[in-house]
Amino acid sequence: MSSNGGILGSGVFGLFGTTIKCESTDDSNYCNIMKMFNLLIVIAVVLFILYYAYLFMANTRLSNRRKNT
């Protein structure tokens, strides 16, 4: 059995978005597009995590309500 490493052996090392290195002072169109793309990826990942946390909490509340009745 081979191990992929990364987060829990998934092969994902936390590199969301691009790995392009642009200086903060670089105002080229390419770097601006990549910065916006990285921001969108980070927002999508955060929303994904919040959505599943909400589902978990809603499911826990529902199961607690069923136990009490």
WODABEL-V96519 format. One record per run of one state. SS is the DSSP state (2 for helix, 1 for strand, 0 for the rest). FROM is the first residue (numbers start at 1). TO is the last residue. If there is no record, write none. Layout:
BEGIN
ss->{SS/SS}
from->{FROM/FROM}
to->{TO/TO}
END
This chain:
BEGIN
ss->{0/2/0/2/0}
from->{1/7/10/29/69}
to->{6/9/28/68/69}
END
